[in-house]
Amino acid sequence: MSPGPGINLARASALATIGLFALAILYTFYLAQAVLMPIVVATLLAMLLAPVVRTLARLHISPPLGSVIVVVALVGFVVGGIGLLADPAAKWTAELPKITKQLERKFRLLKEPIEDMRQASQQVEAMTTFESPQQVPQRVVVEEGGLFVRTVSVLQLVGSTLGILFALLFFFLATGELFRDKLRQVMPGGRGEQTINIARDVQRKLSAYLATVTLINAGLGLATGFALWLLDMPNAILWGTMAAVLNFVPLVGAVIGVGIVALVGLLSFPGVVDGMLPAIIYLALHLVESQFVTPVIVGRRLTMNPVAVFISIVAWTWMWGIPGALMAVPLLAAMKVVCDAIVGLRPVGVFIGGRST
């Protein structure tokens, strides 16, 4: 007996409700970026650093004190890294006009034929145009605030975001057991304990994944920076750090990194071959990492579908910009771990996963 129209209508209504709910979530993340982004980053960092707090607890250091130690160490690391990289980054930013002129001289041989064609096209257009010249109206643009005002507003936004992030990270690390106790209270019987076991398993797997990927990316950054230093590349530490950060964005990050290193190499060395050598070495190190190191260390448990990875990067970049792009793959990995742990969501986990999952 075929299902009646009422069943089909109910199924269509359920699917439409799910679609509207998904769209509502996307727009909520987009509109509430200032509030939700620190929460998401703090959650990921808490999963990454929770094993450190547990290790300190085994050394008879209470979770609140251990959380303070971890957060202070993280703040010191971030401030030290910014202080180390701020000067070379500021120098490169200040030299952007000079860099643009150098690039124009480097590629003048390619530009001259195109420029000749453009001028010839303009001459032909002028010869075939008989309209009287009209006076172009002048536009007056009033700038809203100067550079100092914009800089102060950006610093205020970044400072408030980081303050919220580190405060949330401390509370997540210091009160980790509190959430488990609350789950036992609101979900009596075996359901609460089962949910806690699933959450603990998800946290363990995701923490291991985030720690492993972070160490791999740091290793790639060190190797890249050391290789560029051997080639006498200026500011090798800056480009090594860039390689480590961009490696959190698969596919797109490597393309951006290789392009930047190629431009810097062409500006720093006289010949084209010498200028492209740093980018070639960077690309070779990335290929070794992505094709050999990561599959061997991470294994096939958390391989992900490249289509799902690309969609995640595009979606999170649209919602949160560069921070969203950096968090896209860790968030997709978290989604896969959660879907694998819940029976009803395992088909979604299979779609997100790679060929071997």
C-alpha positions as CSV (number, residue, x, y, z in Angstrom):
1,M,0.0,0.0,0.0
2,S,1.5,3.3,-1.1
3,P,1.8,6.1,1.5
4,G,-1.0,8.6,1.4
5,P,-0.6,12.3,0.5
6,G,-0.8,13.2,4.1
7,I,2.5,11.3,4.9
8,N,4.2,13.0,1.9
9,L,3.0,16.4,3.0
10,A,4.2,15.8,6.5
11,R,7.7,14.7,5.2
12,A,7.9,17.8,3.0
13,S,6.9,20.0,5.9
14,A,9.6,18.4,8.1
15,L,12.3,18.9,5.5
16,A,11.2,22.5,4.9
17,T,11.4,23.1,8.7
18,I,14.9,21.6,8.8
19,G,16.0,23.8,5.9
20,L,14.6,26.9,7.5
21,F,16.2,26.0,10.8
22,A,19.6,25.5,9.1
23,L,19.3,28.9,7.3
24,A,18.3,30.6,10.6
25,I,21.5,29.1,12.2
26,L,23.7,30.4,9.4
27,Y,22.3,33.9,9.6
28,T,22.5,33.9,13.4
29,F,26.2,33.0,13.1
30,Y,26.6,35.7,10.5
31,L,24.8,38.5,12.4
32,A,26.1,37.6,15.9
33,Q,29.7,37.3,14.9
34,A,31.0,39.6,17.7
35,V,29.4,37.4,20.3
36,L,29.6,33.9,18.9
37,M,33.1,33.9,17.5
38,P,34.9,34.3,20.9
39,I,32.6,31.5,22.3
40,V,33.5,29.1,19.4
41,V,37.2,29.9,19.6
42,A,37.2,29.5,23.3
43,T,35.4,26.1,23.0
44,L,38.0,24.8,20.5
45,L,40.9,26.1,22.7
46,A,39.3,24.5,25.8
47,M,39.2,21.1,24.0
48,L,42.8,21.5,23.0
49,L,44.1,22.6,26.4
50,A,41.8,20.5,28.7
51,P,44.4,17.6,28.8
52,V,47.0,20.1,30.1
53,V,44.7,21.1,33.0
54,R,44.0,17.4,33.8
55,T,47.7,16.7,33.8
56,L,48.2,19.6,36.3
57,A,45.3,18.2,38.4
58,R,47.2,14.9,38.7
59,L,50.1,16.9,40.0
60,H,47.8,18.2,42.8
61,I,47.2,21.6,41.2
62,S,43.5,22.5,41.4
63,P,41.6,23.0,38.1
64,P,41.0,26.8,38.7
65,L,44.7,27.4,39.4
66,G,45.7,25.1,36.5
67,S,43.4,27.1,34.3
68,V,45.0,30.3,35.3
69,I,48.4,28.9,34.5
70,V,47.4,27.7,31.1
71,V,45.5,30.9,30.2
72,V,48.4,33.1,31.3
73,A,50.9,31.0,29.4
74,L,48.7,31.2,26.3
75,V,48.4,35.0,26.6
76,G,52.2,35.3,27.1
77,F,52.7,33.2,24.0
78,V,50.3,35.3,21.9
79,V,51.8,38.6,23.1
80,G,55.3,37.4,22.6
81,G,54.5,36.2,19.1
82,I,52.8,39.5,18.2
83,G,55.8,41.4,19.5
84,L,58.2,39.2,17.5
85,L,56.3,39.5,14.3
86,A,55.0,43.0,14.5
87,D,58.1,44.8,13.4
88,P,58.8,42.8,10.2
89,A,55.1,42.8,9.3
90,A,55.0,46.6,9.8
91,K,58.0,47.1,7.6
92,W,56.5,45.0,4.8
93,T,53.3,47.0,5.1
94,A,55.1,50.3,5.0
95,E,57.0,49.2,1.9
96,L,54.0,48.2,-0.1
97,P,54.2,51.2,-2.5
98,K,57.9,50.4,-3.1
99,I,57.1,46.7,-3.6
100,T,54.4,47.6,-6.2
101,K,56.9,49.6,-8.2
102,Q,59.5,46.8,-8.0
103,L,56.9,44.3,-9.2
104,E,56.0,46.6,-12.1
105,R,59.6,46.7,-13.1
106,K,60.0,43.0,-12.8
107,F,57.0,42.3,-15.1
108,R,57.5,45.2,-17.5
109,L,58.4,42.9,-20.3
110,L,55.1,41.2,-19.9
111,K,53.2,44.4,-19.5
112,E,54.6,46.4,-22.4
113,P,52.8,44.4,-25.2
114,I,49.5,44.6,-23.3
115,E,50.0,48.4,-22.8
116,D,50.7,48.9,-26.5
117,M,47.5,47.0,-27.4
118,R,45.5,49.1,-24.9
119,Q,46.9,52.4,-26.3
120,A,46.2,51.3,-29.9
121,S,42.6,50.4,-28.9
122,Q,42.2,53.9,-27.3
123,Q,43.5,55.6,-30.4
124,V,41.1,53.7,-32.6
125,E,38.2,54.5,-30.3
126,A,39.2,58.2,-30.3
127,M,39.3,58.2,-34.2
128,T,35.9,56.7,-34.4
129,T,34.3,58.9,-31.8
130,F,32.9,62.3,-32.8
131,E,31.1,63.4,-29.7
132,S,32.0,66.7,-28.2
133,P,33.8,66.3,-24.9
134,Q,31.7,66.8,-21.9
135,Q,32.9,68.2,-18.6
136,V,33.1,65.4,-16.0
137,P,31.4,66.5,-12.8
138,Q,33.7,66.5,-9.8
139,R,32.7,64.5,-6.8
140,V,33.6,65.5,-3.3
141,V,34.2,62.6,-0.9
142,V,34.1,63.3,2.8
143,E,36.1,60.8,4.7
144,E,34.6,59.6,8.0
145,G,37.3,59.9,10.6
146,G,41.1,59.7,10.1
147,L,43.5,56.8,10.3
148,F,44.0,57.3,14.0
149,V,40.2,57.0,14.7
150,R,39.9,53.9,12.6
151,T,43.0,52.3,14.2
152,V,41.7,53.0,17.7
153,S,38.3,51.5,16.9
154,V,39.9,48.4,15.4
155,L,42.1,48.0,18.5
156,Q,39.1,48.4,20.8
157,L,37.2,45.7,18.9
158,V,40.2,43.3,18.9
159,G,40.9,44.0,22.6
160,S,37.3,43.3,23.7
161,T,37.1,40.2,21.6
162,L,40.3,38.8,23.0
163,G,39.2,39.7,26.5
164,I,36.0,37.8,26.1
165,L,37.8,34.9,24.6
166,F,40.4,34.4,27.3
167,A,37.8,34.9,30.1
168,L,35.5,32.2,28.5
169,L,38.5,29.9,28.1
170,F,39.3,30.2,31.8
171,F,35.8,29.4,32.8
172,F,35.5,26.5,30.4
173,L,38.8,25.0,31.7
174,A,38.1,25.7,35.4
175,T,34.5,24.4,35.4
176,G,34.7,21.4,33.0
177,E,33.2,19.0,35.6
178,L,30.3,21.3,36.4
179,F,28.7,20.7,33.0
180,R,28.9,16.9,33.6
181,D,27.2,17.3,37.0
182,K,24.5,19.4,35.5
183,L,23.8,16.8,32.8
184,R,23.4,14.1,35.5
185,Q,20.9,16.3,37.2
186,V,18.7,17.2,34.2
187,M,18.9,13.8,32.6
188,P,18.2,11.2,35.2
189,G,18.8,7.5,34.8
190,G,21.2,6.0,32.2
191,R,20.6,8.7,29.6
192,G,22.6,11.3,31.5
193,E,25.6,9.0,31.9
194,Q,25.4,7.9,28.3
195,T,25.4,11.5,27.1
196,I,28.4,12.2,29.4
197,N,30.3,9.2,27.9
198,I,29.5,10.4,24.4
199,A,30.6,14.0,25.2
200,R,33.8,12.7,26.9
201,D,34.6,10.5,23.9
202,V,34.0,13.4,21.5
203,Q,36.2,15.7,23.6
204,R,39.0,13.1,23.7
205,K,39.0,12.5,20.0
206,L,38.7,16.1,19.0
207,S,41.4,17.2,21.5
208,A,43.8,14.6,20.1
209,Y,43.0,15.7,16.6
210,L,43.4,19.5,17.3
211,A,46.7,18.9,19.2
212,T,48.1,16.7,16.4
213,V,47.2,19.1,13.6
214,T,48.6,22.0,15.6
215,L,51.9,20.2,16.1
216,I,52.1,19.3,12.5
217,N,51.4,22.8,11.4
218,A,54.0,24.2,13.8
219,G,56.5,21.7,12.4
220,L,55.7,22.8,8.9
221,G,56.2,26.4,9.9
222,L,59.5,25.6,11.6
223,A,60.8,23.7,8.6
224,T,59.6,26.4,6.1
225,G,61.2,29.2,8.2
226,F,64.5,27.3,8.6
227,A,64.6,26.5,4.8
228,L,63.9,30.1,3.9
229,W,66.6,31.3,6.4
230,L,69.1,29.0,4.7
231,L,68.2,30.7,1.4
232,D,68.9,34.2,3.1
233,M,65.2,35.1,2.7
234,P,64.4,38.2,4.7
235,N,62.1,37.8,7.7
236,A,62.1,34.0,7.5
237,I,60.4,33.8,10.9
238,L,57.5,35.8,9.6
239,W,57.0,33.6,6.5
240,G,57.4,30.4,8.6
241,T,54.7,31.6,11.0
242,M,52.5,32.4,8.0
243,A,53.0,28.9,6.6
244,A,52.0,27.4,9.9
245,V,48.8,29.5,10.2
246,L,47.7,29.1,6.6
247,N,48.1,25.3,6.9
248,F,44.9,25.4,9.0
249,V,43.1,26.2,5.8
250,P,43.6,23.2,3.5
251,L,43.7,23.7,-0.3
252,V,43.4,27.5,-0.2
253,G,46.0,28.2,2.4
254,A,48.9,26.6,0.5
255,V,48.0,28.5,-2.7
256,I,48.0,31.8,-0.8
257,G,51.2,31.0,1.0
258,V,53.1,29.9,-2.1
259,G,51.9,33.0,-4.0
260,I,53.1,35.4,-1.2
261,V,56.5,33.6,-0.8
262,A,56.9,33.7,-4.6
263,L,56.3,37.5,-4.7
264,V,58.7,38.1,-1.8
265,G,61.3,35.9,-3.4
266,L,61.1,37.8,-6.7
267,L,61.5,41.1,-4.8
268,S,64.4,39.8,-2.6
269,F,66.6,38.0,-5.2
270,P,67.8,39.3,-8.6
271,G,67.0,36.4,-10.9
272,V,63.7,34.8,-11.6
273,V,65.0,31.3,-10.8
274,D,66.5,32.4,-7.5
275,G,63.3,34.3,-6.7
276,M,61.1,31.3,-7.3
277,L,63.3,28.9,-5.4
278,P,61.8,29.8,-1.9
279,A,58.2,29.2,-3.2
280,I,59.2,25.9,-4.8
281,I,60.8,24.7,-1.5
282,Y,57.7,25.9,0.4
283,L,55.5,23.9,-2.0
284,A,57.6,20.8,-1.7
285,L,57.5,20.9,2.1
286,H,53.7,21.4,2.0
287,L,53.3,18.4,-0.3
288,V,55.5,16.2,2.0
289,E,53.3,17.3,5.0
290,S,49.9,16.8,3.3
291,Q,50.7,13.6,1.4
292,F,52.9,11.7,3.9
293,V,53.2,13.3,7.3
294,T,49.6,14.0,8.1
295,P,48.1,10.7,6.8
296,V,50.7,8.7,8.8
297,I,50.3,10.6,12.0
298,V,46.6,11.5,12.0
299,G,45.6,8.2,10.2
300,R,42.4,7.6,8.3
301,R,40.1,8.1,11.2
302,L,39.5,11.8,10.5
303,T,40.0,12.1,6.8
304,M,37.4,14.4,5.4
305,N,35.7,14.8,2.0
306,P,37.4,17.6,0.0
307,V,34.0,18.9,-1.2
308,A,32.8,19.2,2.4
309,V,36.1,20.9,3.4
310,F,35.8,23.4,0.6
311,I,32.1,24.1,1.4
312,S,33.0,24.6,5.0
313,I,35.9,27.0,4.2
314,V,33.6,29.1,1.9
315,A,30.7,29.2,4.4
316,W,32.8,30.1,7.4
317,T,34.8,32.7,5.4
318,W,31.6,34.3,4.3
319,M,30.3,34.4,7.8
320,W,33.4,35.3,9.8
321,G,36.1,36.3,7.3
322,I,39.7,35.2,7.9
323,P,39.1,33.8,11.5
324,G,36.2,31.8,10.0
325,A,38.5,30.3,7.3
326,L,41.1,29.3,10.0
327,M,38.4,27.6,12.1
328,A,36.5,26.0,9.2
329,V,38.3,22.6,9.2
330,P,38.5,22.2,13.0
331,L,34.8,22.9,13.2
332,L,34.1,20.4,10.4
333,A,36.2,17.8,12.2
334,A,34.2,18.5,15.4
335,M,31.0,18.0,13.5
336,K,32.2,14.7,12.1
337,V,33.3,13.4,15.5
338,V,29.8,14.4,17.0
339,C,28.0,12.8,14.0
340,D,30.0,9.6,14.3
341,A,29.2,9.3,18.0
342,I,25.4,9.7,17.6
343,V,23.6,6.9,15.7
344,G,21.0,9.1,14.0
345,L,23.7,11.4,12.6
346,R,26.1,8.8,11.4
347,P,25.1,9.2,7.7
348,V,26.1,12.9,7.9
349,G,29.5,11.8,9.4
350,V,29.9,9.3,6.5
351,F,29.3,12.2,4.0
352,I,31.8,14.5,5.7
353,G,34.4,11.7,6.0
354,G,36.9,10.7,3.3
355,R,36.9,7.5,1.2
356,S,38.1,5.2,4.0
357,T,35.5,6.3,6.6
